[in-house]
Amino acid sequence: MSETIESFLTAAHRTFVEVTRRAPDYFDGRPLRASDPPAGSARAVAAALGVRLSAVAAREFTAVDDLLDRRRHAAGAGGTDRADQADRADRADRADRADVTRDSGGSGPAGDWERWRLRQDRRGALRAARAAHLARAMDHRVARHSGRAVRYRAGGRGPLLVLLTALGHTDEVWYPLADRLLPGRRVVMWDAGETGPDGQTWTLAGQLADFDAVLAAEGADRCDVIAWCSGAQIAVEYAHRRPAAVRAAVLLHGSYPRAGSDPSSAYERNLGAVCASVAAHPERAARALRALGGEAVPVPLPRDEHLAAVEVLARTPPGLDAVLRRPFRDARALAGYSRQLTELWRRPVPAAAPGLPPLLSLGAELDRVAAPEPPAALVPLLTAGHGLLVGATHYSMLDRPEVVAAVCGAFLDDPHPGPPAADGPREVLWSTAAAPLTP
């Protein structure tokens, strides 16, 4: 199918929104570049986004331009998950289609690219609002075991999908992704356990017992799993101990114990040292909080356009500080989190074993929290390979939920060996044990 102005502008709008959320003035004086854009695209981009479009060779692309190029040639991927398909039937979209019919004058989908952009923004705002209120729409349920009550959320019908969050975090990190995965699935999620019934730090054994309790409360003996950050290692442990209980799992931006020869991020090394110190000496927690610091104030972007493009994409999405810094909210929380993380990271990655379910790993090219590549000990377990989200951060489930949902949905629908790359988003680079990613 030939590329249209509207399909090109849809990819440009996604890229524009992602970049300007992090740096509202990024395109002040910086163009958006594309090779062979459809005729009329420059006028449409200027009218809709207020950005200058330059037609250049791919060798001149910045990281931002490369992201646009991947999206425009993705054959419709990245925005076609089942939840988006359902959206097209709702009242807001019917109203939008009525606007298109009334306004069409031949110059674009509504005869007015600025109004087209406003409609896209409205759809995005409605989607974000729906995700933000997802917790209210889901059932609030309780699973009990060993004197402990695990409060979890559940919604939808179909195969059971567990969203397993990182230590110290709440299920709030899952809302945008859960909203897209709910159609056709029963989705459950809960806050990572911090303390047990007697106030003791909740260890890995406790996290696994919570998992068992939720499955029992749901009356399920099998589930799919998507796990994030330190939750990914918990998911691997659970799949290793209960292989019959896990049908398939996606490990999203996993943070694992690493041997000295494994790549690790500077953040992982620093956090590991701080947590080990606090776990051994809890009285150091208050001082450690000061060392970890508060929310980073974005520094000015580099003058070099290529460096600026990388830096803007690597920034943490704004407005998430309270969610992402929850393990560091006070000294007591940090002391408990330090004990949990230190215990987890001291455990080696389980060895490959017969009956282990299909595992898919997803990392992020610009992850500055967890290393983008899995440790060597995990690679033999990744029967579905490892994918790298281009230009993405540790928080892709919040910042690119449509892409993560497309990849996870394709894999969980058909969890066969090998990556679900045939018709997936071009924003993901795939590797297997036999064909590793090259930097």
N, C-alpha and C positions, 0 to 999 in steps of 0.2 A: 504494500500500500504506500502511495506517495506521501511524503511528509507535507502536512498542511501548516498554514500559519498558526492555526489554533493549537495543533499538537506541539509545535515548536514553542509557542508562547506558554503552554502548560508546563513544559519542562523548565523554561526560563523563569516562570513565576515561582515554582517550587524552589529553585536555586536562589532566587532573589530573596524570598522570605527567610530561608535558612540563614543566609549570610547577614541580612540586615537585622535579624533578631539579635545577632551578636555584635554587630557594628553598624548602627543605623546610617552612618555617613560613609560606608565603604565605597559606594558607587559615586560619590561626589568626586568627579575627576577621573574615575576609573571606568573603563568600558567593560562590557560583557562581550566576549569573543566567541565566534562560531565559524566553522568552515561550511561553505555552501548553504547558508540558511535559505529558506523559501523566499521567493520574491515578495516584497512587502513586509518582511519581518522587522526591518529596522524601524519603520513607521509604527508598527504595532507595539514593539518593545518600548519605544519612546513614549507612545500615548498611554500604554497600560502601566509601565513601571517607572517612567521618567529616567530611563537609562539609555546610554548610547550603545548601540550594537555595532561591533566591527567584524567584518568578514575577513578572516585571516587563515593561514595554514595552521594545522594542528600543532606544529612544532613551536608556535608562539603561545600556546595555551598556558594559562596559570592553572593551579589546582581547582579553582572555582570554575574556570572554563571547561576543564576536563570533566568535572562533575556534570555540568550542563550537557556536554556531548554524550556522556554515557546515558543520561536520562532521555535525551531526544531520540536515541537509537535503541531504546529498550523494548521495542515492539509492544508497548502498552503495559509493561510490567511496572511494579512499584506503586500503582494506584488502582489496582483492579482486584483487591482482596474481596472476600465475600461480603464483608460489612459495607464496603464502598458500593458494591452492586446493589445491596439492599437500600442504601441511601438514595439511589437514583429513583426509587419508587416513592420516596416520602414526599410530604406536602411541600417542603421547601424547594426541592428539585423540580417538582411539577410547576411551581410558580416561576422558577428560573426558565424553564422551557417555554412557558407562556411569554416571558419577557423577550426571549430570543425571537419568537414568531412575530411579536409586535414590532421589534426594533430592527429586524434584519433589513439591511440596505445594501448588501453586497461587499462591504468593506471588512467584514469580520463576522463572528458568530452572533453578534448583537448589533452590528453596524456601528459599534462604538467600543473600542478596545478598553477605554477607561472604565466604562460600565461593566465590561466583561471582567476586568480585574476586581472591581468591587464585589461582584457576585462570587468570585473565587475566594476573596477574603471573608465574605459572609459564610460561605460553606466551611472554611477552615475554622472560623470562630465558633460556629455551631458544633462542629466536630469536637473542638477542644472543650467546649462547655459540657457536652455530653460525656466526654471522658472524665472530666473533673467531678461530675456528679454520679459517676458509675457506682461508687460505693453505696449510695442511697438506693440504687435500683436493684442491687444484688441482695440475695437472702443472707441474713446474718445467722450463722449456725455455730454450734459448740460441739467440739469433740472432747471427750474426757478420757484420761488415763493416769494412773498412778497419783491420784489426788490433784491433777493438773487439768485446767480447762483451756483448750486451744480454741480461741475464737477465730473463725474464718468466714470468708465471704464465698458465696457460690451463686452461679447464674447460668442460664442456658440449658439446652438439652443436647444429648449426644454423647460421644466418647469423652471420658473424663480427661481433662487437661489440668495439671498442677503447675502453677507459676510459683517457683521457689525463689524467694528473695535472698539477698545477702545478709550476713550477720549484722546486727545492729540497725537494720532498716525495716520499714513498714511496707505493706502491700501497695502503698500509694505510687511506688515506682512503676507499677504495672498498668495503671489505668488506661493510658492511650493504646497500649498493645492489647490488653484484654478486650477493650471495646471492639477491636477489629477481629479478634479471634472467637468471640462469643457465637456468632452465627454457626449453627451446626455442631457446637461443642458444649460440654458442661465444664465451665471454668471455675476452679477454686484457687484461692490465694489467702495467705495469712501473714501476719507480722512475724519476723524471725524471733524465736524465743530468746529472752534475755536471762530470766531467773526462773528457778523451779519453785515448787510449793513451799519450800522452807527458806526461800530467799537465796539459795545457792546459785552460783553461775550455771547457766544451762549449757551443758557440754554437747559435743557431737552426738553422743548416745541419746541425749534428750531431743535433739533436733530430729534424729531418725525416728524416735518414738512418737513425736508429734506427727510426722508423716504417716506412720502406721495408723495413728488414731484418726486422722482425717479420712483416710481411705476406708477405714471401718465405719465411720459415721456416714459416709456416702454409700455404704453398701457395695463398694467396688473392690475387686481383687486385682485390678490392673489399671494403669493410667499412662498417659503421655506426660512428659515433663519439659518445661522450659525453665532453666535456672540461670541466675545472673551473678557474676562476680564470685564471692566466696561461696554463694549458694551452688555454684557449678561443682565445686569439689564435694559438697554435701550430696548433690545429685549422683555423682560418680560413686560415692560410698554406698548410697542407697541402692543403686542399680547393681553394684557388685554383691551386696548382701542379700538383696531381694530381686534377683534377675527376672523371676516370673511376674513380679508386680509392676515392672516398667516395660511398656511396649516399645517406646523410643524416647530419646531425650535430645534436646538442643542445649548446648552449653554456651551461654552468651557472655562474652567478655570475661571468661573465667579467670580467677586468680587462685593459683595453686602453690603448693610447696615446690620449690625448684632446687635442683642440684646446682653446684657451682658452675657447671658448664652450660646451664640453661639461660636463655635470655630473660632478663627481668627488668622492670621499669625502675627508674630512680625512686618513684613514689613507693613501690612495693618494698624496695630495700630500706628506705627511710622508715616507712610504717612498721615493717617487721622489727626493726631495731627498737623503735619507740615502744611498741606493744610488748616486746619481750622484757624490756626494762620495767614497764609499768606492771606487767603480770607478776614479776618477781618482787617488785617494791611498789605496792599500790599507793603509797604516800607520795609517789612522784607524779601522780596523775595530773594534779593541778599545774605543775610546772610543764609537764608534757603538752598540755593543752595550749599553753602559750607558745611552745615550740612549733606545734602544728599550725598555729595561726588561724585567722578567720578567713572570711571570703576574700579571695584575691581580687584586687582592683585591676581591671584590664589595663595593660600598658599600651601606649600608642602603637599602632601597627607600623612595621618597618616601611621605609620608603620604597624599597625594592618590591615591585608588584608580585613577583613569584613568592617571595617570603611572606608578604602581607596576605596572600591568598591562603597559604598553609596555616598561618597563625589565626586567621579569622575562623577557619573551619575547625581548628583545634580548640577553640574556646568552649568552655562549658556553657550550655544553653542558659540564658538568664532566668532568674526567678525561681531557681531550684535549690538555693542555699539551705533553707530550713529542712528540706527533704534529704539532701545528700550529706549534710553534716550531722545527721541525727546521732551517729555513734559518738560524736565529739561534743554533744550538747552540754555536758558538764563532767566534772572529774569522776563522779561515781559511774556514769555511763561509760566513760573511757576505760575505767579500771575493769569493768565487766567485759567490755568488748575486747580488751587486750588479752584477758585470760582465754576467751573463746577463740580469737584469731591465732594466738600462739599455740594453743592445743591443736587447732586444725592444721596449721602450717608445719607442725612437727610430725604429722602423719605422712608417710610417703603415699604417692598416688597408687591405688590398688593395681595389681598386675592384671593383665588380660586373662580372662577365664572363660571356659565354655559356657554358652548360654547367655552371655552378656548381651543386652539389647543394643540395637543400632544407636550410635552416638554421633551427633553432628556438632562441630565446634564452629562458633562465629566469633571472630575478633574484629577489631577496628584499627584501621591504618593509623589514625591519630590518637589512639588511646594513650593517655598520659597517667593512667591509674594502674591498669593491668597491662602486662606485656602483650602485644598483639598476637604473638605466636605461642602455641601451647608448649609445655615442657616435653622433653623427649620421652619421658615415661608415659605420657598420656597418648602420644601419637598412635601406638598399636591398638588402643581402644577405640579410636575414631574411625569406625568402619565406614562412615559416610563422609569422612574427610574434614577439612578445615576451610572455612571461608573468611575472607578479609573484606570488610565493608570499606570501600574507598572513601577517603575524606571524612570518615566518621569518628566519633569519640566513644568513650566508655558508656555513654548514656543514649545509645542509639534507640533503645525501646521507648525513650521519651522524645527524642528528636527526629527519628525516622521510623516511627511505628509502622507506617505503611510498607516500607521495604522489609523490615524484620518480620512483619506478619506474612508477607508474601513468601518469604523464604521458609519460615517455620511451618506455615500452612501447607506448602508443597511437600516438605519433608515428612510431616506428620500424617499427611494423607497417604503417602506411599513411602514408608521408611526403608527403602532398599539400600544395599551397599552402594556407595558412590554419591557425590553431591547432587542436589536437585537443581542442576544448572541449565538444563536444556532450554527452558523458556523463562528462566528467572531474571531478576534485575541485573543489568550490566554493572551495577554499583558494587557487585560482589565478585572478588577474584577467588578462584577455587584451587585447592591443592589436595593431594592425597599423600599417604605415606610413600607411595612410589613416585609422586611428582610434587615435591614440596614447592611452596611459593618462593620466588626469588625476590629479594628486597627491591 
